[in-house]
Amino acid sequence: MTESEYQKYQNRISELEAEIEILERRLHGHREAVARWRRKANVDPPSEDMELFRVEILRQHDFWNHREYYTLPIEKSPDLAVEAWVWLMERDLVTESIKIQFDKRGWWVILEKNWRP
């Protein structure tokens, strides 16, 4: 590898590190905004370890359901289904859970409650 190639790679690494820093600051800002919204709405997450990534309000026949999608703070491995279930059981969230799934996000759960506008 020549000196110019090495310098080119070093410059690209520096650019990517700067981009990562910007994205981490943005993510931190988004998390703070969600926390402020929750405080303002007087809504607490089911567990401080869970991260909300989606909310739905669905009409089903004569009533409405409110669904919240959360990532679970356990290792991202498809072999940990039992651990995901136990984590939810320990926090009394199994009765509200309608789906537990593993994908590129890791383990996540849908919690559902009846909702009235």
C-alpha positions in Angstrom: 0.0 0.0 0.0 1.4 3.4 -1.0 1.4 6.4 1.2 -1.3 8.1 -0.8 -3.6 5.1 -0.6 -3.0 4.9 3.1 -3.8 8.6 3.5 -7.0 8.1 1.4 -8.1 5.3 3.7 -7.3 7.4 6.8 -9.3 10.3 5.4 -12.3 8.1 4.7 -12.1 6.6 8.2 -12.1 10.1 9.7 -15.1 11.0 7.6 -17.1 7.9 8.7 -16.2 8.5 12.3 -17.5 12.1 12.0 -20.7 10.8 10.4 -21.1 8.2 13.2 -20.7 11.0 15.8 -23.4 13.1 14.1 -25.8 10.1 13.9 -25.2 9.3 17.6 -26.1 12.9 18.6 -29.2 12.8 16.4 -30.3 9.5 18.0 -29.7 10.9 21.5 -31.8 13.9 20.6 -34.6 11.7 19.3 -34.6 9.6 22.5 -34.7 12.8 24.6 -37.6 14.1 22.5 -39.5 10.8 23.1 -38.8 11.0 26.8 -40.1 14.6 26.9 -43.2 13.6 25.1 -43.8 10.8 27.5 -43.4 13.1 30.5 -45.7 15.7 28.9 -48.3 13.0 28.2 -47.8 11.5 31.6 -47.1 8.1 30.0 -44.4 5.9 31.4 -42.7 3.1 29.4 -43.5 -0.4 30.8 -39.8 -0.8 31.7 -37.0 1.7 31.5 -34.9 -0.8 29.5 -37.4 -1.0 26.6 -37.1 1.3 23.7 -40.3 2.4 21.9 -40.1 2.4 18.1 -43.7 2.4 16.8 -47.2 3.1 18.0 -50.5 2.2 16.3 -54.2 2.9 17.1 -56.4 0.3 15.3 -60.1 0.0 15.1 -61.4 -3.5 15.5 -65.2 -3.9 15.2 -66.7 -1.6 17.8 -63.6 -0.7 19.8 -60.1 0.7 19.4 -56.8 -0.9 20.3 -53.6 0.9 21.2 -50.4 -1.0 20.2 -46.9 -0.1 21.3 -43.8 -1.8 19.7 -40.7 -2.1 22.0 -37.3 -3.5 21.5 -36.2 -5.8 24.4 -32.8 -5.3 26.0 -31.6 -8.8 25.5 -28.8 -10.1 23.3 -29.6 -10.1 19.6 -29.7 -13.8 19.0 -32.6 -15.8 17.5 -31.9 -18.6 20.0 -33.0 -16.6 23.0 -36.8 -16.9 22.6 -37.2 -18.3 26.1 -35.1 -15.5 27.6 -37.3 -13.0 25.8 -40.4 -14.6 27.3 -38.9 -14.8 30.8 -37.9 -11.1 30.6 -41.5 -10.2 29.8 -42.8 -12.5 32.6 -40.5 -10.9 35.2 -42.0 -7.6 34.4 -45.7 -8.8 34.3 -46.0 -7.8 30.6 -47.0 -11.2 29.2 -50.8 -10.5 29.4 -50.4 -7.3 27.3 -48.1 -9.0 24.8 -49.7 -10.1 21.6 -46.5 -10.8 19.6 -42.9 -11.4 20.4 -40.5 -11.4 17.4 -36.9 -11.5 16.4 -35.5 -9.6 13.3 -32.7 -7.2 12.4 -33.7 -5.0 15.4 -33.3 -8.0 17.8 -36.1 -9.1 20.0 -39.2 -6.9 20.1 -42.7 -7.1 21.5 -46.1 -5.6 20.7 -48.1 -4.6 23.8 -51.8 -4.0 23.2 -54.5 -2.3 25.3 -58.0 -1.2 24.7 -58.2 2.5 23.9 -60.9 5.2 23.9 -60.4 8.5 22.1 
